[in-house]
Amino acid sequence: GPVRGTCQAMTSLRVESLCKNFGGLRAVDDVSFELSGGGIHALIGPNGAGKTTLFNLISGRIPPASGRVLFDGEEITGLPPHRVAARGIIRTFQLVRLFEDMTVAGNVAVGCHLRTRGGVGAALLRPGWSVRQEAEVARRAMEMLDLVGLVGEAHRPANELTYGHQRLLELARAAASGPRLLLLDEPAAGLNAAETAHLADAIRAIAARGIGVLLIEHDMELVMRIAARIVVLDFGRKIADGTPQDVARDPAVLAAYLGGVEADLDA
Protein backbone atom coordinates (compact mmCIF):
# COMPACT_ATOMS: atom_id res chain seq x y z
CA GLY A 1 0.00 0.00 0.00
CA PRO A 2 0.98 3.66 -0.08
CA VAL A 3 3.43 5.04 2.44
CA ARG A 4 1.56 7.03 5.05
CA GLY A 5 3.02 10.11 6.67
CA THR A 6 1.37 9.51 10.02
CA CYS A 7 1.80 6.55 12.30
CA GLN A 8 -0.63 5.05 14.74
CA ALA A 9 0.25 5.96 18.29
CA MET A 10 1.51 3.19 20.46
CA THR A 11 -1.21 2.41 22.95
CA SER A 12 0.30 -0.14 25.29
CA LEU A 13 3.08 -2.59 25.90
CA ARG A 14 2.40 -4.88 28.82
CA VAL A 15 5.00 -7.21 30.29
CA GLU A 16 3.56 -9.74 32.76
CA SER A 17 5.74 -11.79 35.13
CA LEU A 18 8.49 -12.45 32.59
CA CYS A 19 11.16 -14.95 33.61
CA LYS A 20 14.23 -16.15 31.71
CA ASN A 21 16.99 -18.46 32.93
CA PHE A 22 20.42 -19.05 31.43
CA GLY A 23 21.82 -22.19 33.01
CA GLY A 24 21.36 -21.74 36.76
CA LEU A 25 21.14 -17.94 36.49
CA ARG A 26 17.76 -16.21 36.48
CA ALA A 27 18.52 -13.29 34.13
CA VAL A 28 14.97 -11.91 34.21
CA ASP A 29 13.05 -12.66 37.39
CA ASP A 30 9.29 -12.08 37.45
CA VAL A 31 9.36 -8.66 35.77
CA SER A 32 6.08 -6.82 35.10
CA PHE A 33 5.40 -3.29 33.86
CA GLU A 34 3.08 -1.49 31.48
CA LEU A 35 3.85 1.39 29.13
CA SER A 36 0.91 3.21 27.63
CA GLY A 37 0.13 6.27 25.59
CA GLY A 38 3.45 6.72 23.82
CA GLY A 39 6.18 9.00 25.13
CA ILE A 40 9.73 8.13 26.15
CA HIS A 41 10.41 5.39 28.68
CA ALA A 42 13.77 4.12 29.90
CA LEU A 43 15.01 0.80 31.23
CA ILE A 44 18.05 1.22 33.46
CA GLY A 45 20.11 -0.83 35.89
CA PRO A 46 23.70 -1.85 36.63
CA ASN A 47 25.58 -4.14 34.24
CA GLY A 48 24.15 -7.63 34.34
CA ALA A 49 20.76 -6.40 35.56
CA GLY A 50 18.92 -8.16 32.71
CA LYS A 51 18.06 -5.17 30.52
CA THR A 52 19.24 -6.63 27.20
CA THR A 53 17.63 -9.99 28.00
CA LEU A 54 14.34 -8.18 28.61
CA PHE A 55 14.68 -6.39 25.23
CA ASN A 56 15.36 -9.77 23.61
CA LEU A 57 12.20 -11.20 25.19
CA ILE A 58 10.05 -8.24 24.05
CA SER A 59 11.44 -8.21 20.50
CA GLY A 60 11.14 -11.97 20.04
CA ARG A 61 14.81 -12.89 19.81
CA ILE A 62 14.41 -15.36 22.68
CA PRO A 63 11.30 -16.94 24.26
CA PRO A 64 10.61 -16.47 27.97
CA ALA A 65 10.62 -19.39 30.43
CA SER A 66 7.31 -18.01 31.69
CA GLY A 67 5.23 -14.84 31.60
CA ARG A 68 3.60 -12.89 28.79
CA VAL A 69 4.17 -9.89 26.54
CA LEU A 70 1.12 -8.05 25.22
CA PHE A 71 1.04 -5.23 22.70
CA ASP A 72 -2.23 -3.34 22.36
CA GLY A 73 -3.89 -6.15 24.27
CA GLU A 74 -2.72 -8.87 21.88
CA GLU A 75 -0.29 -11.50 23.06
CA ILE A 76 3.03 -11.44 21.21
CA THR A 77 4.95 -13.71 23.63
CA GLY A 78 7.45 -15.88 21.78
CA LEU A 79 6.60 -14.59 18.29
CA PRO A 80 9.68 -14.52 16.02
CA PRO A 81 11.32 -11.08 15.57
CA HIS A 82 9.89 -10.44 12.09
CA ARG A 83 6.34 -11.04 13.38
CA VAL A 84 6.94 -8.73 16.36
CA ALA A 85 8.34 -6.10 13.97
CA ALA A 86 5.29 -6.48 11.74
CA ARG A 87 3.12 -5.51 14.73
CA GLY A 88 5.05 -2.24 14.90
CA ILE A 89 7.75 -2.93 17.52
CA ILE A 90 11.06 -2.03 15.88
CA ARG A 91 14.44 -2.45 17.52
CA THR A 92 17.18 -0.27 16.10
CA PHE A 93 19.65 -3.00 15.28
CA GLN A 94 16.91 -5.08 13.58
CA LEU A 95 17.49 -2.86 10.58
CA VAL A 96 21.04 -4.23 10.23
CA ARG A 97 23.95 -1.89 9.85
CA LEU A 98 24.08 1.02 7.45
CA PHE A 99 24.51 0.35 3.74
CA GLU A 100 27.80 2.19 3.52
CA ASP A 101 27.92 2.54 -0.26
CA MET A 102 24.45 4.17 -0.32
CA THR A 103 23.71 7.80 0.40
CA VAL A 104 22.29 8.93 3.71
CA ALA A 105 18.88 9.50 2.07
CA GLY A 106 19.11 6.09 0.36
CA ASN A 107 19.58 4.41 3.73
CA VAL A 108 16.43 6.06 5.06
CA ALA A 109 14.54 5.06 1.90
CA VAL A 110 15.33 1.43 2.74
CA GLY A 111 13.52 2.00 6.04
CA CYS A 112 10.52 3.41 4.15
CA HIS A 113 10.44 0.32 1.90
CA LEU A 114 10.46 -1.97 4.92
CA ARG A 115 6.98 -0.73 5.70
CA THR A 116 5.64 -0.57 2.15
CA ARG A 117 6.14 -4.19 1.15
CA GLY A 118 8.63 -6.98 0.80
CA GLY A 119 11.28 -5.98 3.34
CA VAL A 120 14.95 -5.25 2.70
CA GLY A 121 15.27 -7.66 -0.25
CA ALA A 122 12.53 -5.90 -2.18
CA ALA A 123 13.88 -2.52 -1.13
CA LEU A 124 17.25 -3.31 -2.66
CA LEU A 125 15.98 -5.15 -5.75
CA ARG A 126 13.08 -2.74 -6.25
CA PRO A 127 10.82 -4.86 -8.45
CA GLY A 128 8.44 -2.58 -10.35
CA TRP A 129 8.32 0.39 -7.98
CA SER A 130 6.12 3.09 -9.39
CA VAL A 131 7.58 6.51 -9.97
CA ARG A 132 4.92 7.99 -7.71
CA GLN A 133 5.80 5.68 -4.87
CA GLU A 134 9.50 6.45 -5.28
CA ALA A 135 8.74 10.16 -5.08
CA GLU A 136 6.72 9.62 -1.92
CA VAL A 137 9.50 7.52 -0.39
CA ALA A 138 12.06 10.22 -1.24
CA ARG A 139 9.84 12.84 0.39
CA ARG A 140 9.41 10.73 3.50
CA ALA A 141 13.14 10.02 3.70
CA MET A 142 13.85 13.77 3.73
CA GLU A 143 11.15 14.29 6.37
CA MET A 144 12.83 11.70 8.62
CA LEU A 145 16.28 13.24 8.05
CA ASP A 146 14.79 16.62 9.01
CA LEU A 147 13.44 15.03 12.18
CA VAL A 148 16.95 14.00 13.30
CA GLY A 149 18.74 17.07 11.91
CA LEU A 150 20.57 15.38 9.03
CA VAL A 151 18.99 17.02 5.95
CA GLY A 152 22.30 18.69 5.12
CA GLU A 153 23.97 15.28 4.84
CA ALA A 154 21.28 13.65 2.65
CA HIS A 155 23.41 13.16 -0.46
CA ARG A 156 26.65 12.11 1.20
CA PRO A 157 27.69 8.45 1.27
CA ALA A 158 26.69 6.98 4.64
CA ASN A 159 30.26 5.85 5.32
CA GLU A 160 31.47 9.48 5.36
CA LEU A 161 29.31 10.35 8.37
CA THR A 162 30.80 10.83 11.82
CA TYR A 163 29.93 8.12 14.33
CA GLY A 164 27.43 10.44 16.04
CA HIS A 165 25.69 11.16 12.74
CA GLN A 166 25.61 7.44 11.89
CA ARG A 167 23.66 6.85 15.11
CA LEU A 168 21.20 9.58 14.09
CA LEU A 169 20.89 8.01 10.63
CA GLU A 170 20.10 4.66 12.24
CA LEU A 171 17.35 6.42 14.22
CA ALA A 172 15.93 8.11 11.10
CA ARG A 173 15.87 4.81 9.22
CA ALA A 174 14.11 3.05 12.11
CA ALA A 175 11.52 5.85 12.32
CA ALA A 176 10.97 5.66 8.55
CA SER A 177 9.83 2.05 8.86
CA GLY A 178 6.69 3.28 10.63
CA PRO A 179 7.07 1.80 14.12
CA ARG A 180 4.55 2.24 16.89
CA LEU A 181 7.16 1.39 19.52
CA LEU A 182 10.88 1.89 19.01
CA LEU A 183 13.29 -0.12 21.18
CA LEU A 184 16.63 1.69 21.42
CA ASP A 185 19.54 -0.27 22.88
CA GLU A 186 22.08 2.21 24.31
CA PRO A 187 21.70 4.81 21.56
CA ALA A 188 24.16 7.21 23.26
CA ALA A 189 27.01 4.67 23.61
CA GLY A 190 30.23 6.19 22.29
CA LEU A 191 28.77 9.67 21.78
CA ASN A 192 30.28 12.88 23.19
CA ALA A 193 28.20 15.49 25.07
CA ALA A 194 27.27 17.50 21.96
CA GLU A 195 26.30 14.37 20.01
CA THR A 196 24.27 13.12 22.98
CA ALA A 197 22.37 16.42 23.13
CA HIS A 198 21.62 16.12 19.39
CA LEU A 199 20.45 12.52 19.94
CA ALA A 200 18.15 13.65 22.78
CA ASP A 201 16.52 16.20 20.45
CA ALA A 202 16.07 13.53 17.75
CA ILE A 203 14.47 11.05 20.18
CA ARG A 204 12.12 13.77 21.45
CA ALA A 205 11.16 14.68 17.88
CA ILE A 206 10.35 11.04 17.10
CA ALA A 207 8.27 10.67 20.28
CA ALA A 208 6.42 13.90 19.41
CA ARG A 209 5.12 12.13 16.28
CA GLY A 210 3.30 9.62 18.48
CA ILE A 211 5.91 6.87 18.30
CA GLY A 212 6.53 5.22 21.68
CA VAL A 213 10.18 4.91 22.68
CA LEU A 214 11.70 2.46 25.17
CA LEU A 215 15.44 2.82 25.63
CA ILE A 216 18.17 1.02 27.53
CA GLU A 217 20.76 3.61 28.45
CA HIS A 218 23.78 3.97 30.74
CA ASP A 219 23.93 7.75 30.33
CA MET A 220 21.93 8.78 33.41
CA GLU A 221 21.91 12.44 32.53
CA LEU A 222 20.29 11.65 29.18
CA VAL A 223 17.72 9.37 30.80
CA MET A 224 16.83 11.98 33.42
CA ARG A 225 16.47 14.62 30.72
CA ILE A 226 14.23 12.80 28.24
CA ALA A 227 12.38 9.91 29.91
CA ALA A 228 8.90 10.47 31.35
CA ARG A 229 9.13 7.16 33.15
CA ILE A 230 11.93 4.83 34.21
CA VAL A 231 11.89 1.11 35.03
CA VAL A 232 14.92 -0.02 37.07
CA LEU A 233 16.23 -3.59 37.07
CA ASP A 234 18.79 -5.13 39.38
CA PHE A 235 19.84 -8.80 39.24
CA GLY A 236 16.89 -9.49 36.92
CA ARG A 237 14.23 -8.05 39.22
CA LYS A 238 12.31 -4.80 38.90
CA ILE A 239 13.28 -2.65 41.88
CA ALA A 240 11.66 0.66 40.88
CA ASP A 241 9.26 2.08 38.33
CA GLY A 242 8.28 5.75 38.19
CA THR A 243 9.15 9.29 37.18
CA PRO A 244 12.82 10.35 37.03
CA GLN A 245 12.29 12.28 40.29
CA ASP A 246 10.85 9.23 42.09
CA VAL A 247 13.57 6.92 40.82
CA ALA A 248 16.38 9.36 41.69
CA ARG A 249 15.25 9.36 45.32
CA ASP A 250 14.51 5.64 45.60
CA PRO A 251 16.73 4.03 48.28
CA ALA A 252 16.70 0.64 46.46
CA VAL A 253 17.95 2.32 43.27
CA LEU A 254 20.70 4.21 45.09
CA ALA A 255 21.75 0.99 46.83
CA ALA A 256 21.82 -0.91 43.51
CA TYR A 257 24.21 1.64 42.09
CA LEU A 258 26.25 1.51 45.34
CA GLY A 259 25.30 5.12 46.03
CA GLY A 260 27.58 6.24 43.23
CA VAL A 261 24.88 7.65 41.02
CA GLU A 262 23.12 10.11 43.31
CA ALA A 263 25.11 13.12 42.10
CA ASP A 264 24.48 12.18 38.45
CA LEU A 265 20.75 11.83 38.98
CA ASP A 266 20.48 15.41 40.24
CA ALA A 267 22.56 16.83 37.38
Beta strands, then each sheet from edge to edge (+ up, - down):
strand 1: 12-22
strand 2: 25-36
strand 3: 40-44
strand 4: 66-71
strand 5: 74-75
strand 6: 89-91
strand 7: 181-185
strand 8: 212-216
strand 9: 229-234
strand 10: 237-242
sheet 1: 2+ 1- 4+ 5-
sheet 2: 6+ 7+ 8+ 3+ 9+ 10-
end
